[in-house]
């Protein structure tokens, strides 16, 4: 390329940028010349005054009694009441003898959501018995050590300065859809059967960028990631995942991650069991083998006591969540108001990649038709699907099944039994992880919708 032409292009680019800055300066000067006063023809009312606060306390339209309008962060209408269920566990006694009721977790009301992204206040949360710590981000540190050439301690400011990425990804608990009493109840809702999954837009740094900065050694085939909460929850994660698509995130849906989601820093392992996405991330050690931490040897493995896999062995490190879908409307606890047209809608996802197809059956699996996928369809993220349906008033069962871009098809409960070499009755009484069976909803002749898994 001619260096003169190249230099001219650079000059023009610089000139355009300077011109834009100059225009901004003129605008700023114009406002400044007014002494910070709003022009008289602008009808602007102050948001936070004694009068507006008094109105908020005395029942501003749209707010519930006693609910105050928050001009800084905002509030939702008092007519919108959907929320998470769960939230606290049983009391236990702490080291000082005082009763403690820990925040354990809460399920997302997926039947009330629209689109594919979960609002941060409704994102499911599980803490496994510990309280979210109160962490000052100015004091938080992330240590990277072990089998690396340049061990380093990162401040949050160090991490903010690194190249950032923004990705939409779901998180899902290993037990989302467990065959427990709640899951099998005819009165179960979509929230109680599938509420342990949510999808957010996450912003942070590629974990591979961090590994390259510290010089992770080739012999380091695993990492151990540790959180800063009281239990110092930690997990072993294969290095291939770290270098593939793992993120170290500090923002969720455009704002800092919330305390129950790991503020100020969280590891995110897209498509893996959510327990691998360590909250309050404070340390990563590069190692050459898994460490078999407490959460890896209890509660997150599969032990079969029947059939082909009854060999006395436990299956560990089952990371990837399988293809799954659930119809969220109409679903358990709802009622169709009359016969006629309804839109069937729900969510589909897969830990292996993107959703490629969702099929709907309105006759208990006798026939299947393709649903429409709302774009964009993103790998390892929730995908909204819709299907037009005209109900004739007859009792029926609604089903959905998804196929991902690996060709994996969401199975029935009986098909899962064949995979594991056990009976369907066994699955009904044992809580095997990664339960991605097709969810049936029974529509009765009176329009009421019930869980039909049992």
N, C-alpha and C positions, 0 to 999 in steps of 0.2 A: 504494500500500500504506500502511496506517495506520502512522505512524512509531512509535507506542507498541507495536503488535504486533511490528513488525520488531525494535525494541529488546529486547522481551521474549524473542524467539526467540534473538537474539544472546546475551543474558544466560544463557539456558538452555544454549546450546551451550558458553559459557565455563564455566558452572557444572559441566557434565558433565566437561569437560576437567580442571578443577581437582580434581573428586572423584576422577578416575582417578589424577591425580598424587598426591593425598593417600593413596589406597590403596597406591600404590607406595611412598610414603614410610614408611607403617606397616610394610609388608613388609620394607623395607630396614632399618628400625630393629629389627625383631624378629631378623633375622639378625645385625645388628651387635651386639645385646645378648648373643649367644652367643659373642662374641669371635672370630668367624670359624671356630668349630669345627663340624664336621659332627655332627649328632645321632647318638647312640650306636647307634640302631636302623637307621642307614643302613650298608649293607655296601659301602663304597667302597674300592677298592684303588688306590694310587698308580700312575700309568702309567709314570713315568720314574724308576726307582730303579736302583742298581747291580745288584740282583737281576734286574729285568726286562730290563735291557740285556744281562746275561750270558745270559739265556734266549734273547734274540733272536740273539745271536752264535752260540749253540750249537744253533740249529735250532728256532725257534718253529714250531709246526704251521701249514702254509699258506705258509711262506716258503721260498725256495730256499736252499741252503747258502751261507752268507756274507751272505745278504740280511738287513738289519737292519730291525726294525719301527720305523717312524717315527711316533711319537705326535703329531707336529706336523702333518705333511702326509699321512700314510698311505701304504700301498703296496698293490699289487694281489696277488692270489694267485699263487703260483709256477706254478699250473696254467694261468694265462692268459699266453700268450707272444706274442700277435699284436702286430705293430709295423710301423712304416713301413719301406720298403725304399729303398735309395739312401742319400743322406746326405752323401757327400763326392765331390769331383772329383779330377781328375788333379793331380799336383804341378806347381807352376810356381815360378819364382824371383822373389822380391820385390826391391824396390829395394836392400836391404842384402845381396843375394846369397844369403840363406837360403831354403831350400825351404819352400814354403807349400802346404798341402793345404786348400783352402777348403771350407767347408760350402756345397754347391750346392743340395741339395734332397732331399726324400723324399716317397714316395707313400703315401697313406692306404690301409690294408687294408680297403677297403669291403666285402669279402666276409665279414668277421668282425664287422661292426657291426650294431647293432639300433636301431630307431627312425630318426629323421631327423637327429639332432644328432650331430656328430662330437666325441668327447672331445678336449680341447685337446692332450694329448700325442700324438694321432694325426692331427691336422690337417696336411694336406700343406703343404710349405714349399718355396719356390724363392728363392734369393738371387742368382742370376746372378753368382756368383764372389766376393761380398764376405762378410765375417764380420759377424754381428750386433754392433753396437757396444754397449759397456757405458755406458749412459746413466743418470745419477742423475736421477730425476724432479724432484728439488728444484731442479736446475740447468737442466732442459730448458726451452726457449722456442719458441713458435710465432709467427713474424712473418707478419702479413698486410699487404700493401702493393700498390703499383701503382695501378691506376685505382680508388682508393677515396677517400672524403672524409676518413676518420679512420684513417690507418695505426696499427696497434697491435701491441705485443708481448704475447702471453699467456703467463703462467706456467701450470703444471699446476693450481695452486690456482685460478687464474682460471677455467679450463675446468671444473673440478669444481663450481664454484658456479653454472654456467649450467644451465638446465632440461635434464634428461636424457631420453633415450628408449632403449628396449630393443627390438631387432628381431632376428628370425631371418633370416639371409641366407646363401646359398652363395657361395663363391669358386671360380672355375675358371680354370685356365691355358688360354691360347689354344691350346696344343698338346695338351690332354687328349684322347687318342684318335688322335694322329698316326699315319699309316701308315708307321711305321718297322719295323725288323726285329723288335723286341720286340712291337710291336702285332700283327704278322702271324704270330707264332709259334704253332703249334698248341697248345703248352704254356702259352700266356699265361694269367694269372689275371685276375680282375676288377681286382685291384690294379695290375697292370702295364698293363692297357689303359685303365682309367678312374680311376686313383688320384690324379689331379691335380685333384680337386675335394673340397671338404669344406664342411660347413655348421655354423655356430655361432650362438649367441645373443649379439649384440653390444650393448654399452651405450656411449653417448656423447652427443654434442651434434649436432643437425642442422647441417649445413654452412650452410644458409640462415640460421640464427640468427647465425652468425659473420659472414656477409656483410652482414646487416642492421645488426649492431653497428658495423661499420667503414664502412658507407655505400658499398657497391659501386655504381659508376656504371653507367648503362644502356648506355654504350658498351663496357663490359667484358663481352665475349661469351664469353671463355674464361678459364680459370685455368691457371697452371703450378704444380704441386705438387712439392715437393722433399723428399727424405729426408735424414737426418743420418748415414747410413752412409758408409763411405769413398768409394764411387763417387758419392754424392749423386744417386742415381737420381731422375729427374724425368719427369713426363708432362704433356701438354696435355690438358685436359678441358673440354668445353663447359659454359658457365655454366648452360644449361638443366638439365643433370644435377645440378649443384651445388645448384640451387634446388629440384629435384624431390625426390630421396630420398637424396642423398649424406649420409654421416655422418662425424663425426670421433670415433673411438672410442678408449676407454681400457680397456675391459673385455671379456672374452670368456668366455662360459659362467660368469659370476658372479665371476670373479677378474681381476686385471690381465692384459692381453694378454701373451703370452710373448715373450721376446726374438726368437725366430725369426718371430714374427707382428707385430713392429714396436714392442715396448715402448719408451717408455711411451704412444705416440700414433700412431694410424694413420688415414689416410683410407680410407673404405669407399665404393665405387661399386657398389651392388647391381646384379647382372645384367650388368655390364661385365666384360671380360677382367680377371683378377685383377691383372695388372701395373699397372692404373690405380689400384689401392687402395694408395697409397704408404705404405710402412712408415716408422717413425721420423720421422714428419712434423715438419718444422721450419720450412717456409716455404711460403706460398701467395702468388703474385703474380697479380693480376687484370690481364688483358691483352685486346687486341681482336682477336687472331688466334692460332692455334696456333704453337708455337715450333719444331716439327719437331726434337725432341730425339733423342738417339742411339737410344733404344729405339723411336722412332716411325719412323725411317728405315731401320732394319736389324732384321730378324727378326719384325716385327709388321705386315707388309703382305703382300698377295697378288700374286704375279706369275705370270701364265699364259703358257705357251710353246706352247700347242696350241689349236686350235679357234677358237671365236668370239671369245674374249677375248685372243688372241695379238696384241696391239697394241703391245707394248713398254712398257706402262704398269703402274704399281704401284697397287694399291688400298690406301689408307691409312685409318686411323681407323675400323676395323671393330670397334666397341666391343661391341655386344650379343651375348651368347652365345645360340645357338638352342636349341630344345626338344630335350631329350635324356633317355634313360633307359638303364638297364642292369640286367639280372637279376644279382643278387649271389649268390643261392643257388637252385638249383645253378648253379655257374659253373666256369670253367676250373680244372683242378687238383683238383677234387672227384670223389667217386665215390658213386653211389647204392648203398646197401647191399643193396637187394632191390627187387623189384617192389612195387607198391602205392602208397599215398597219400604224397604229398609236398606241402609248401607251396612254391610258387614265390614268391620275394620279391625286391625290388630297390628302386632309387631312381630318381625322375624329377625333372626341374627344367627351368626355362626362364628366360632372362635378360629375357624380355619381360613376365613376370608370373607368374600362378599356373598350376599344372598342373590341367587340367580332366578329363583322361581318360588312362588307360593301358590299352592293349590287349595281350593275350598270345596268341601262337600257339605251340602245341605240335606243329605239323606242318609247320614250315618255311615258314610264310606262306600255307598253303592256306586256313586259317580263322583268324579272330580273335575273341576274347571279352574282355569288359571285366574288368579287375582291380578289386579294392577298394582305395580310397585311404584310408590311415590319416590321420585328422585330428589337429590342424587343418592344413588346406592353406593355406600361407602364400605370398604372392607372392615370387618370386625367392629361394626356399628349396627345399631338398630335400623331397620328399614320398615317404614309404614306401608301396609298393604290395604287395599279396599276391594270390595266385591259387591255388585248390585244384586239384591235379593228381594223377591216378592213372596211374602209369607201368605199361605192359603188358610191358615188357622189350624192346620193339623199338627199333632205332636211330631217332633223330629229332633235330630241331633246334628249340631254344627261342628265341623272339624276343620283344622288347617294343618298343612304340612309344608315344610320348606326344603328346598334343595340348594346347596351352596355351590360355589364355583369349582369345588373338587368333585362334584357329583354325588356328595353325601346327601342322603335323603333322611329326613326326620322319621324315626321309627314309631311304631305303636308300642304299647307296653308289652304285648306278647312277643314282638320282634326283639325287644331288648332282652327278654328272657332267653330267646334263642341265642343271642350273641354271648350271653354269660353262661349259657347251659343250665339255666334254672327255670322253674315254673313261674307262671304269672302270679300265682298265689304267694310264692316266695318274695317276689318284688313288692307285693302288697303289704308285707309284714316286715321287710328289712329296708333300712334306709341306705341304699347304694348311691354313691355320689354321681354327679353329672346326669340327673334324671331328665332326659329330653324327650319323653314320650309325648305323642300327640294328645292334646287336651280336648276332650269332648264336652260340649255344653248342650244340655237337654232343654228344648223349648217345649213347654207343656201347652195344651190346647187353650188354657186361659192366658197364655202369654208370658207366664213366669218362666225364668231361666234358672236352671240348676246345674251344679257340677255333676258330671256323669262318669267320672273316672273309675268309681268303685263298681 
